[in-house]
Amino acid sequence: MTEQIKTDFEKIVKTSAFSEKDVVLKKKYLNRFIESGFPSRKLENWKFSDLNQIIKKNIGELSFYNNDTIPNKVDTSIFVEGLEHNKIIFINGRVEKIDFTYEDQDKIKINDDFKFLDEFSNSNSLLSLNNAFANKCYKITLKKGYSMKKPLVIYHTTNEKIKSRNINLRLEFELEQNSFLRTIDLFKDEAENNFINIFYNFDLKEDAILKNYKIDKVINQNIRYSYNNIEQGKNSVSETFILSSGSNFSKNEINCNLKGEYSSAFINGIFSLNNEQHHEVRTIINHLIENTKSYQLIKSVLGKNSKSVYQGKIFVDTKAQKTDGYQLSKAILLDETSEFNAKPELEIYADDVKCSHGSASGSLDENSIFYLMSRGLNYQQSKELLINGYLLDVVEKITDSEIKNLIKSMIGIRE
């Protein structure tokens, strides 16, 4: 891998307009990744999901070079119907379109030459890989007091032009004081056997609100890793929802730093997996000042040979008195070959806090199925009704009614 990645890196340098300073910095990231490689079970954070072995088994040799100079045609059939929205369109990792038609143009600033800080990749080899190979870095700033009128849908698509490739992309968002942003990450892949590596950074100033919804619904044979870093100022709110059911392997990591008093973070997610799929969510909520709140609810429905993992950590600093932190993970195992792993953690250094965690797994209640069948439903209908009721609890945590109804429609939940 070492020679291949170095060769591909030189191709990137030759075909891109990087400054000498950028090239030196990117080489540092490259060497940092080469030293560590893809994460394996040796790392505690990857004990349930050995990415090194997953890539070897499902892809084999990866190519790290993508020619970012060749545009791709946008297929408008991918657009969400019945939802007026702004758009950012990634095709094979390249930004093909940024469209904020519905917004006041003077209230949104787009910078296409933003440089990410080094701090995020120190202990994460995948972020080093992202820093080394990502070609463009966009920063989107919402000006003070501006609430976006329509949601921003970020389309992540691939086509048949690529296979066995590593794709690295990133976005930076800054929400100035009292601003409001809704984003939907929508994944639609035609290409197979690629490793897609995504890094988002959100900076929420005082009274800012972020609602971020990640929808991986379309079945595909790609391996996907996503890292969200969220910095929160006073009285800010972040809401993250994950629907994880499409990719062959997926891991979402969310690191949230509650740095301002009365800031709060909410993370909710659904795994619906089958046929060898393996998905994980790992969260770290850092309560760094007093009077902060976090809530997490993750539920899984696991079919034959599927596996889900939840690792959730609540950290409470000594200064973070009056913290309210809660996390719960549950799983329904539909087959004896399915597997659920949970690792909830509390690390608390303050004494005036309210924190709890819990985890549970089991099968569908056969008595409930029998009761529903006695009321006229068949076995399959009874199972689906119970699963819908089980998942509805998570979907109802979505605070945006328009997006809540969209997601209900996508996963077939009927009340």
ABEGO torsion letter per residue (X at the ends): XAAAAAAAAAAAAAABBBBAAAAAAAAAAAAAAAAAEBBBAABAAAAABBAAAAAAAAAEBBBABBBAABBBBBBAAABBBGBBBBBBBBBGGBBABBBBAABBAAABBBBAABBBBAAAAAABAAAAAAAAABABBBBBBBBBGBBBABBBBBBBBBBAABBGBBBBBBBBBBBBBGBBBBBBBBBBBABBGBBBBBBBBBBBBBGBBBBBBBBBABBBABBBBBBBBBBBBBGBBBBBBBBBAABABBBBBBBBBBABBGBBBBBBBBBBBBGGBBBBBBBBBBBABBGBBBBBBBBBBBBBGBBBBBBBBBBBBAABBGBBBBBBBBBBBABAABBBBBBBBBBBABABBBBBBBBBBEBBBAAAAAAAAAAGBBAAAAAAAAAAAAAAAAAAABABAAAAAAAAAAAGBBX
